[in-house]
Amino acid sequence: MKKRLLFITGSPGTGKTSTLLKTIEVLKARGYSVGGMASHEVRTQGARIGFEILDLSTGRKGWLAHVNQECGPRVGKYRVNLEDLDNIGAEAITNAIKNVDVVAIDEIGPMELYSEPFIEAVKEAVESGKLVVGTIHWKARDKLIEEIKTREDAEIYTVTYENRGNLHKIVIERATEFLAEATEQ
């Protein structure tokens, strides 16, 4: 069985999002449409102040979490911006399921799991039959993450400092195998 849910995990700073973005870039170059959400850290004068989310289809941006966010669930020194997570992040995933070849989800982690619409969008993507590429927080424990990790059609890759330069090639190979087979049917 070709794997359909391709998720990258690893310690903070090893390059989960970078590996995912390289994968997306190559899949787009090969003619596949990719949507969903990506997140990245935002720094000011070298200090991380938060995380931005991006709708990969529309380019809409918002805050996933910020040190100066006044309300929302607290994760470490950040507060989660549930409004942007629901209206940009979860919506990006839901729209991707309907409109593109590949659904990207970056990341399934402690901050994102505070959002019920996000959880529902991830569940919908997992059940959609579409190729899903994404990242999973390295040590988050959650029912949704455990369900994904134990699925027959899921493959989890651990990015390390040693393999981060090449891991995207393996993910792209698996993704392309699935997409080629899906196109034939």
MDAnalysis code that builds the backbone (N, CA, C; Angstrom):
import MDAnalysis as mda
import numpy as np

u = mda.Universe.empty(555, n_residues=185, atom_resindex=np.repeat(np.arange(185), 3), trajectory=True)
u.add_TopologyAttr("name", ["N", "CA", "C"] * 185)
u.add_TopologyAttr("resid", np.arange(1, 186))
u.add_TopologyAttr("resname", ["MET", "LYS", "LYS", "ARG", "LEU", "LEU", "PHE", "ILE", "THR", "GLY", "SER", "PRO", "GLY", "THR", "GLY", "LYS", "THR", "SER", "THR", "LEU", "LEU", "LYS", "THR", "ILE", "GLU", "VAL", "LEU", "LYS", "ALA", "ARG", "GLY", "TYR", "SER", "VAL", "GLY", "GLY", "MET", "ALA", "SER", "HIS", "GLU", "VAL", "ARG", "THR", "GLN", "GLY", "ALA", "ARG", "ILE", "GLY", "PHE", "GLU", "ILE", "LEU", "ASP", "LEU", "SER", "THR", "GLY", "ARG", "LYS", "GLY", "TRP", "LEU", "ALA", "HIS", "VAL", "ASN", "GLN", "GLU", "CYS", "GLY", "PRO", "ARG", "VAL", "GLY", "LYS", "TYR", "ARG", "VAL", "ASN", "LEU", "GLU", "ASP", "LEU", "ASP", "ASN", "ILE", "GLY", "ALA", "GLU", "ALA", "ILE", "THR", "ASN", "ALA", "ILE", "LYS", "ASN", "VAL", "ASP", "VAL", "VAL", "ALA", "ILE", "ASP", "GLU", "ILE", "GLY", "PRO", "MET", "GLU", "LEU", "TYR", "SER", "GLU", "PRO", "PHE", "ILE", "GLU", "ALA", "VAL", "LYS", "GLU", "ALA", "VAL", "GLU", "SER", "GLY", "LYS", "LEU", "VAL", "VAL", "GLY", "THR", "ILE", "HIS", "TRP", "LYS", "ALA", "ARG", "ASP", "LYS", "LEU", "ILE", "GLU", "GLU", "ILE", "LYS", "THR", "ARG", "GLU", "ASP", "ALA", "GLU", "ILE", "TYR", "THR", "VAL", "THR", "TYR", "GLU", "ASN", "ARG", "GLY", "ASN", "LEU", "HIS", "LYS", "ILE", "VAL", "ILE", "GLU", "ARG", "ALA", "THR", "GLU", "PHE", "LEU", "ALA", "GLU", "ALA", "THR", "GLU", "GLN"])
u.atoms.positions = np.array([
    [0.838, -1.195, 0.000],
    [0.000, 0.000, 0.000],
    [0.878, 1.252, 0.000],
    [0.618, 2.134, -0.933],
    [1.348, 3.403, -0.990],
    [0.897, 4.278, 0.174],
    [1.837, 4.871, 0.847],
    [1.516, 5.734, 1.992],
    [0.955, 7.053, 1.476],
    [-0.083, 7.544, 2.161],
    [-0.787, 8.745, 1.739],
    [-0.619, 9.886, 2.728],
    [-0.294, 9.558, 3.958],
    [-0.098, 10.562, 5.007],
    [1.386, 10.580, 5.354],
    [2.088, 11.599, 4.888],
    [3.536, 11.677, 5.052],
    [3.854, 12.813, 6.020],
    [4.276, 12.454, 7.230],
    [4.523, 13.452, 8.265],
    [5.974, 13.440, 8.727],
    [6.483, 14.640, 8.970],
    [7.854, 14.844, 9.405],
    [7.816, 15.262, 10.869],
    [8.684, 14.671, 11.672],
    [8.811, 15.069, 13.071],
    [10.289, 15.239, 13.366],
    [10.593, 15.728, 14.543],
    [11.980, 15.928, 14.931],
    [12.081, 17.007, 15.986],
    [13.233, 17.084, 16.620],
    [13.465, 18.081, 17.669],
    [13.335, 19.492, 17.101],
    [13.031, 20.469, 17.965],
    [12.946, 21.854, 17.504],
    [14.255, 22.293, 16.844],
    [14.125, 23.005, 15.736],
    [15.305, 23.551, 15.073],
    [16.024, 22.613, 14.122],
    [15.517, 21.383, 13.976],
    [16.209, 20.449, 13.073],
    [15.813, 20.657, 11.616],
    [14.672, 21.305, 11.376],
    [14.304, 21.597, 9.995],
    [13.036, 20.925, 9.497],
    [12.068, 20.710, 10.380],
    [10.797, 20.089, 9.961],
    [10.104, 20.928, 8.895],
    [9.902, 22.207, 9.201],
    [9.196, 23.084, 8.263],
    [10.006, 23.265, 6.982],
    [11.316, 23.419, 7.093],
    [12.167, 23.567, 5.893],
    [12.051, 22.346, 4.993],
    [12.060, 21.158, 5.594],
    [11.909, 19.917, 4.819],
    [10.551, 19.897, 4.122],
    [9.506, 20.293, 4.853],
    [8.165, 20.333, 4.280],
    [8.098, 21.339, 3.123],
    [8.660, 22.527, 3.321],
    [8.597, 23.561, 2.275],
    [9.376, 23.157, 1.019],
    [10.513, 22.464, 1.195],
    [11.258, 21.960, 0.033],
    [10.419, 20.932, -0.719],
    [9.742, 20.074, 0.031],
    [8.868, 19.052, -0.561],
    [7.766, 19.725, -1.382],
    [7.115, 20.729, -0.799],
    [6.031, 21.451, -1.467],
    [6.537, 22.118, -2.743],
    [7.695, 22.751, -2.654],
    [8.285, 23.458, -3.795],
    [8.488, 22.510, -4.985],
    [9.042, 21.329, -4.716],
    [9.300, 20.361, -5.789],
    [7.995, 19.804, -6.349],
    [7.032, 19.504, -5.479],
    [5.748, 18.976, -5.963],
    [5.049, 20.005, -6.851],
    [5.108, 21.286, -6.466],
    [4.530, 22.347, -7.300],
    [5.258, 22.428, -8.638],
    [6.578, 22.328, -8.607],
    [7.376, 22.390, -9.844],
    [7.026, 21.231, -10.774],
    [6.579, 20.124, -10.199],
    [6.191, 18.954, -10.997],
    [4.732, 19.031, -11.448],
    [4.070, 20.149, -11.166],
    [2.727, 20.364, -11.686],
    [1.589, 20.024, -10.749],
    [1.892, 19.663, -9.517],
    [0.819, 19.350, -8.562],
    [0.414, 20.619, -7.820],
    [-0.880, 20.759, -7.528],
    [-1.330, 21.904, -6.740],
    [-1.260, 21.536, -5.264],
    [-0.779, 22.492, -4.467],
    [-0.596, 22.271, -3.038],
    [-1.279, 23.408, -2.280],
    [-2.022, 23.055, -1.253],
    [-2.655, 24.051, -0.391],
    [-2.535, 23.612, 1.050],
    [-3.178, 24.367, 1.926],
    [-3.087, 24.059, 3.352],
    [-2.382, 25.181, 4.071],
    [-1.755, 24.856, 5.202],
    [-1.120, 25.901, 5.995],
    [0.306, 25.556, 6.360],
    [1.115, 26.593, 6.446],
    [2.487, 26.466, 6.937],
    [2.663, 27.481, 8.052],
    [3.583, 27.200, 8.964],
    [3.869, 28.168, 10.019],
    [5.375, 28.330, 10.139],
    [5.780, 29.493, 10.583],
    [7.208, 29.703, 10.805],
    [7.412, 30.690, 11.945],
    [8.567, 30.580, 12.566],
    [8.859, 31.471, 13.681],
    [9.169, 32.866, 13.171],
    [8.865, 33.849, 14.004],
    [9.169, 35.247, 13.691],
    [10.097, 35.749, 14.792],
    [11.198, 36.365, 14.364],
    [12.185, 36.885, 15.323],
    [12.330, 38.388, 15.166],
    [12.583, 39.038, 16.285],
    [12.925, 40.459, 16.290],
    [14.219, 40.591, 17.076],
    [15.220, 41.182, 16.452],
    [16.536, 41.345, 17.070],
    [17.040, 40.032, 17.665],
    [16.865, 38.950, 16.922],
    [17.377, 37.647, 17.341],
    [16.494, 36.861, 18.300],
    [15.503, 37.505, 18.885],
    [14.634, 36.815, 19.845],
    [13.338, 36.391, 19.161],
    [12.928, 35.144, 19.406],
    [11.676, 34.669, 18.824],
    [10.503, 35.320, 19.550],
    [9.636, 35.963, 18.778],
    [8.483, 36.653, 19.371],
    [7.169, 35.941, 19.081],
    [7.206, 34.968, 18.158],
    [5.963, 34.266, 17.863],
    [6.074, 33.424, 16.620],
    [4.897, 32.982, 16.164],
    [4.802, 32.126, 14.987],
    [3.707, 32.660, 14.080],
    [4.026, 32.766, 12.818],
    [3.067, 33.241, 11.828],
    [2.506, 32.031, 11.081],
    [1.240, 32.121, 10.674],
    [0.674, 31.075, 9.825],
    [0.383, 31.653, 8.457],
    [0.463, 30.785, 7.457],
    [0.297, 31.193, 6.068],
    [-0.625, 30.213, 5.363],
    [-1.640, 30.733, 4.680],
    [-2.488, 29.927, 3.812],
    [-1.725, 29.767, 2.498],
    [-1.321, 28.558, 2.189],
    [-0.470, 28.308, 1.022],
    [-1.166, 28.580, -0.305],
    [-2.494, 28.584, -0.327],
    [-3.225, 28.847, -1.570],
    [-3.468, 30.330, -1.807],
    [-3.851, 31.042, -0.747],
    [-4.248, 32.445, -0.923],
    [-3.157, 33.431, -0.519],
    [-2.180, 32.973, 0.263],
    [-1.158, 33.887, 0.757],
    [-1.586, 34.662, 2.001],
    [-2.819, 34.418, 2.500],
    [-3.272, 35.089, 3.731],
    [-2.359, 34.702, 4.890],
    [-2.030, 35.689, 5.728],
    [-1.163, 35.439, 6.882],
    [-1.857, 35.854, 8.160],
    [-1.440, 35.245, 9.240],
    [-1.940, 35.625, 10.552],
    [-0.969, 35.138, 11.602],
    [-1.313, 35.386, 12.849],
    [-0.471, 34.928, 13.958],
    [-1.021, 33.631, 14.529],
    [-0.149, 32.647, 14.649],
    [-0.496, 31.422, 15.365],
    [-0.363, 31.698, 16.864],
    [0.727, 32.335, 17.233],
    [0.983, 32.656, 18.636],
    [1.987, 33.798, 18.700],
    [1.925, 34.555, 19.795],
    [2.809, 35.714, 19.926],
    [3.070, 35.964, 21.412],
    [4.239, 36.496, 21.726],
    [4.547, 36.799, 23.133],
    [3.650, 37.916, 23.672],
    [3.187, 38.807, 22.809],
    [2.348, 39.924, 23.255],
    [0.857, 39.715, 23.024],
    [0.467, 38.521, 22.624],
    [-0.949, 38.195, 22.432],
    [-1.624, 38.287, 23.807],
    [-2.725, 39.038, 23.904],
    [-3.310, 39.299, 25.216],
    [-4.221, 38.197, 25.734],
    [-4.853, 37.463, 24.821],
    [-5.743, 36.407, 25.281],
    [-5.455, 35.138, 24.496],
    [-6.071, 34.063, 24.911],
    [-5.860, 32.783, 24.249],
    [-5.067, 31.843, 25.144],
    [-5.085, 30.568, 24.807],
    [-4.377, 29.574, 25.613],
    [-2.875, 29.869, 25.646],
    [-2.264, 29.659, 26.802],
    [-0.842, 29.902, 26.964],
    [-0.060, 28.614, 26.683],
    [0.968, 28.743, 25.836],
    [1.907, 27.645, 25.593],
    [3.292, 28.247, 25.758],
    [3.963, 27.917, 26.868],
    [5.248, 28.541, 27.170],
    [5.062, 30.037, 27.330],
    [5.899, 30.833, 26.653],
    [5.798, 32.297, 26.773],
    [4.826, 32.901, 25.767],
    [4.154, 32.047, 24.983],
    [3.265, 32.525, 23.920],
    [1.801, 32.312, 24.298],
    [0.949, 33.137, 23.687],
    [-0.486, 32.870, 23.741],
    [-0.936, 32.574, 22.320],
    [-1.779, 31.571, 22.193],
    [-2.258, 31.136, 20.886],
    [-3.369, 32.069, 20.410],
    [-3.283, 32.464, 19.143],
    [-4.302, 33.312, 18.523],
    [-5.328, 32.383, 17.854],
    [-6.346, 32.009, 18.614],
    [-7.344, 31.058, 18.099],
    [-8.108, 31.616, 16.903],
    [-8.327, 32.921, 16.867],
    [-9.072, 33.521, 15.756],
    [-8.339, 33.304, 14.423],
    [-7.048, 33.620, 14.381],
    [-6.281, 33.420, 13.144],
    [-6.094, 31.939, 12.836],
    [-5.877, 31.141, 13.876],
    [-5.701, 29.705, 13.666],
    [-6.963, 29.092, 13.050],
    [-8.134, 29.502, 13.545],
    [-9.396, 28.983, 13.021],
    [-9.684, 29.530, 11.617],
    [-9.550, 30.867, 11.471],
    [-9.988, 31.525, 10.233],
    [-8.967, 31.478, 9.101],
    [-7.709, 31.276, 9.407],
    [-6.699, 31.173, 8.351],
    [-6.191, 29.733, 8.264],
    [-5.695, 29.201, 9.383],
    [-5.104, 27.859, 9.384],
    [-6.085, 26.743, 9.065],
    [-7.117, 26.613, 9.889],
    [-8.092, 25.533, 9.693],
    [-8.813, 25.694, 8.355],
    [-9.155, 26.937, 8.015],
    [-9.842, 27.204, 6.747],
    [-8.957, 26.830, 5.544],
    [-7.656, 27.095, 5.648],
    [-6.723, 26.757, 4.569],
    [-6.699, 25.248, 4.324],
    [-6.726, 24.477, 5.400],
    [-6.727, 23.014, 5.286],
    [-8.039, 22.542, 4.654],
    [-9.157, 23.061, 5.149],
    [-10.472, 22.677, 4.624],
    [-10.591, 23.004, 3.137],
    [-10.141, 24.188, 2.741],
    [-10.186, 24.575, 1.325],
    [-9.266, 23.703, 0.475],
    [-8.112, 23.345, 1.020],
    [-7.159, 22.509, 0.279],
    [-7.759, 21.129, -0.021],
    [-8.499, 20.590, 0.936],
    [-9.112, 19.268, 0.739],
    [-10.002, 19.290, -0.508],
    [-10.710, 20.394, -0.710],
    [-11.648, 20.510, -1.831],
    [-10.967, 20.873, -3.148],
    [-9.853, 21.625, -3.084],
    [-9.373, 22.291, -4.288],
    [-8.006, 21.906, -4.830],
    [-7.196, 21.139, -4.096],
    [-5.829, 20.875, -4.567],
    [-5.477, 19.385, -4.521],
    [-4.319, 19.063, -5.109],
    [-3.837, 17.673, -5.131],
    [-3.225, 17.252, -3.799],
    [-2.521, 18.184, -3.148],
    [-1.764, 17.870, -1.936],
    [-2.155, 18.840, -0.823],
    [-2.498, 18.282, 0.345],
    [-2.856, 19.081, 1.514],
    [-1.644, 19.132, 2.441],
    [-1.181, 20.349, 2.744],
    [-0.041, 20.530, 3.650],
    [-0.539, 21.020, 5.009],
    [0.018, 20.440, 6.081],
    [-0.353, 20.833, 7.444],
    [0.921, 21.001, 8.266],
    [1.218, 22.244, 8.638],
    [2.411, 22.544, 9.426],
    [2.004, 23.466, 10.565],
    [1.864, 22.971, 11.760],
    [2.202, 21.654, 12.264],
    [1.057, 21.171, 13.129],
    [1.054, 19.896, 13.445],
    [0.103, 19.387, 14.438],
    [0.881, 19.354, 15.744],
    [0.592, 20.320, 16.616],
    [1.341, 20.451, 17.860],
    [0.502, 21.069, 18.956],
    [1.126, 21.328, 20.112],
    [0.386, 21.814, 21.286],
    [-0.418, 23.081, 21.026],
    [0.133, 24.023, 20.277],
    [-0.591, 25.280, 20.030],
    [-1.828, 25.031, 19.171],
    [-1.629, 24.303, 18.069],
    [-2.718, 24.065, 17.111],
    [-3.837, 23.223, 17.713],
    [-3.490, 22.334, 18.636],
    [-4.485, 21.416, 19.199],
    [-5.456, 22.097, 20.161],
    [-5.269, 23.400, 20.423],
    [-6.261, 24.158, 21.186],
    [-7.453, 24.544, 20.314],
    [-7.325, 24.396, 19.003],
    [-8.373, 24.822, 18.078],
    [-9.213, 23.635, 17.618],
    [-10.487, 23.664, 17.976],
    [-11.410, 22.603, 17.538],
    [-11.561, 22.596, 16.016],
    [-11.720, 23.765, 15.351],
    [-11.795, 23.759, 13.881],
    [-10.532, 23.187, 13.229],
    [-9.362, 23.440, 13.821],
    [-8.117, 22.876, 13.296],
    [-8.145, 21.351, 13.401],
    [-8.513, 20.845, 14.569],
    [-8.583, 19.390, 14.786],
    [-9.543, 18.757, 13.774],
    [-10.717, 19.377, 13.599],
    [-11.697, 18.848, 12.643],
    [-11.156, 18.880, 11.214],
    [-10.454, 19.950, 10.850],
    [-9.879, 20.061, 9.505],
    [-8.818, 18.980, 9.280],
    [-7.993, 18.727, 10.288],
    [-6.963, 17.677, 10.172],
    [-7.633, 16.312, 10.013],
    [-8.648, 16.038, 10.826],
    [-9.366, 14.756, 10.726],
    [-9.959, 14.596, 9.331],
    [-10.551, 15.677, 8.817],
    [-11.144, 15.642, 7.479],
    [-10.068, 15.365, 6.417],
    [-8.916, 16.001, 6.551],
    [-7.815, 15.789, 5.600],
    [-7.327, 14.343, 5.647],
    [-7.193, 13.811, 6.859],
    [-6.715, 12.441, 7.039],
    [-7.680, 11.440, 6.400],
    [-8.980, 11.727, 6.480],
    [-9.991, 10.823, 5.926],
    [-10.310, 11.100, 4.459],
    [-9.729, 12.144, 3.887],
    [-10.144, 12.630, 2.563],
    [-9.732, 11.759, 1.375],
    [-8.732, 10.930, 1.557],
    [-8.213, 10.179, 0.417],
    [-7.130, 10.943, -0.333],
    [-6.923, 12.210, 0.016],
    [-5.895, 13.045, -0.623],
    [-4.535, 12.782, 0.011],
    [-3.495, 13.125, -0.744],
    [-2.146, 13.083, -0.183],
    [-2.026, 14.219, 0.832],
    [-1.539, 13.887, 2.024],
    [-1.324, 14.891, 3.067],
    [0.153, 14.851, 3.446],
    [0.814, 16.004, 3.374],
    [2.189, 16.128, 3.855],
    [2.173, 17.142, 4.988],
    [2.916, 16.853, 6.030],
    [2.865, 17.775, 7.155],
    [3.948, 17.522, 8.171],
    [3.843, 18.278, 9.270],
    [4.778, 18.101, 10.369],
    [3.991, 17.841, 11.648],
    [4.619, 17.056, 12.517],
    [4.032, 16.735, 13.823],
    [5.050, 17.127, 14.880],
    [4.583, 17.820, 15.899],
    [5.447, 18.221, 17.018],
    [6.148, 16.990, 17.573],
    [7.418, 17.115, 17.904],
    [8.239, 15.956, 18.251],
    [7.836, 15.227, 19.514],
    [7.237, 15.926, 20.500],
    [6.896, 15.193, 21.721],
    [5.466, 15.406, 22.196],
    [4.656, 16.047, 21.364],
    [3.263, 16.261, 21.762],
    [2.554, 14.908, 21.874],
    [1.789, 14.747, 22.931],
    [0.992, 13.537, 23.126],
    [-0.462, 13.941, 22.996],
    [-1.127, 13.342, 22.035],
    [-2.524, 13.689, 21.810],
    [-3.171, 12.539, 21.061],
    [-4.464, 12.357, 21.302],
    [-5.213, 11.281, 20.648],
    [-5.115, 11.385, 19.127],
    [-5.274, 12.592, 18.584],
    [-5.228, 12.797, 17.132],
    [-3.862, 12.391, 16.565],
    [-2.782, 12.823, 17.220],
    [-1.430, 12.489, 16.758],
    [-1.213, 10.977, 16.814],
    [-1.633, 10.349, 17.909],
    [-1.464, 8.893, 18.041],
    [-2.245, 8.145, 16.952],
    [-3.468, 8.634, 16.656],
    [-4.271, 8.004, 15.596],
    [-3.561, 8.096, 14.245],
    [-2.999, 9.261, 13.946],
    [-2.289, 9.437, 12.671],
    [-1.070, 8.522, 12.615],
    [-0.281, 8.515, 13.690],
    [0.963, 7.727, 13.713],
    [0.717, 6.234, 13.533],
    [-0.446, 5.745, 13.965],
    [-0.695, 4.308, 13.916],
    [-1.505, 3.865, 12.691],
    [-1.842, 4.794, 11.818],
    [-2.612, 4.442, 10.623],
    [-1.757, 3.650, 9.634],
    [-2.396, 2.709, 8.960],
    [-1.731, 1.899, 7.930],
    [-1.171, 2.743, 6.791],
    [-1.889, 3.821, 6.454],
    [-1.511, 4.633, 5.293],
    [-0.634, 5.829, 5.663],
    [-0.056, 5.793, 6.882],
    [0.792, 6.902, 7.333],
    [2.247, 6.470, 7.433],
    [3.124, 7.405, 7.128],
    [4.552, 7.193, 7.315],
    [5.097, 8.441, 8.012],
    [5.870, 8.209, 9.085],
    [6.424, 9.307, 9.869],
    [7.943, 9.299, 9.669],
    [8.491, 10.454, 9.310],
    [9.928, 10.604, 9.095],
    [10.483, 11.507, 10.187],
    [11.627, 11.132, 10.749],
    [12.261, 11.971, 11.758],
    [13.418, 12.715, 11.113],
    [13.328, 14.046, 11.142],
    [14.404, 14.864, 10.585],
    [15.458, 15.072, 11.675],
    [16.723, 14.952, 11.273],
    [17.852, 15.159, 12.192],
    [18.828, 16.121, 11.515],
    [19.814, 16.572, 12.269],
    [20.825, 17.446, 11.657],
    [21.552, 16.704, 10.541],
    [21.687, 15.375, 10.681],
    [22.409, 14.572, 9.689],
    [21.626, 14.393, 8.390],
    [20.295, 14.213, 8.475],
    [19.525, 13.885, 7.265],
    [18.714, 15.052, 6.706],
    [18.754, 16.204, 7.352],
    [17.862, 17.287, 6.940],
    [18.150, 17.832, 5.547],
    [19.335, 17.620, 5.042],
    [19.647, 18.075, 3.688],
    [19.012, 17.214, 2.615],
    [18.705, 15.960, 2.954],
    [18.209, 15.009, 1.950],
    [16.840, 14.412, 2.230],
    [16.308, 14.584, 3.433],
    [15.052, 13.923, 3.794],
    [13.910, 14.300, 2.851],
    [13.880, 15.544, 2.394],
    [12.797, 15.964, 1.495],
    [12.758, 15.119, 0.226],
    [13.910, 14.616, -0.212],
    [13.949, 13.790, -1.434],
    [13.180, 12.486, -1.230],
    [13.298, 11.909, -0.042],
    [12.569, 10.666, 0.272],
    [11.067, 10.951, 0.333],
    [10.689, 12.047, 0.980],
    [9.275, 12.414, 1.101],
    [8.698, 12.690, -0.289],
    [9.459, 13.399, -1.125],
    [9.004, 13.699, -2.490],
    [8.811, 12.408, -3.284],
    [9.738, 11.475, -3.133],
    [9.639, 10.195, -3.848],
    [8.353, 9.467, -3.452],
    [8.079, 9.387, -2.143],
    [6.863, 8.714, -1.658],
    [5.611, 9.453, -2.149],
    [5.648, 10.765, -2.075],
    [4.502, 11.577, -2.499],
    [4.233, 11.378, -3.982],
    [5.285, 11.406, -4.781],
    [5.142, 11.256, -6.228],
    [4.612, 9.871, -6.578],
    [5.080, 8.843, -5.865],
    [4.565, 7.473, -6.084],
    [3.059, 7.430, -5.847],
    [2.615, 8.033, -4.737],
    [1.184, 8.031, -4.420],
    [0.401, 8.809, -5.471],
    [0.880, 10.004, -5.820],
    [0.169, 10.865, -6.766],
    [0.092, 10.231, -8.151],
    [1.159, 9.569, -8.579],
    [1.178, 8.912, -9.895],
    [0.142, 7.788, -9.929],
    [0.068, 7.021, -8.850],
    [-0.890, 5.922, -8.766],
    [-2.326, 6.460, -8.720],
    [-2.523, 7.542, -7.960],
    [-3.853, 8.146, -7.836],
    [-4.331, 8.689, -9.187],
    [-3.406, 9.214, -9.976],
    [-3.732, 9.774, -11.289],
    [-4.151, 8.679, -12.264],
    [-3.530, 7.509, -12.133],
    [-3.840, 6.396, -13.034],
    [-5.242, 5.845, -12.835],
    [-5.746, 5.952, -11.602],
    [-7.046, 5.328, -11.305],
    [-8.221, 6.110, -11.830],
])
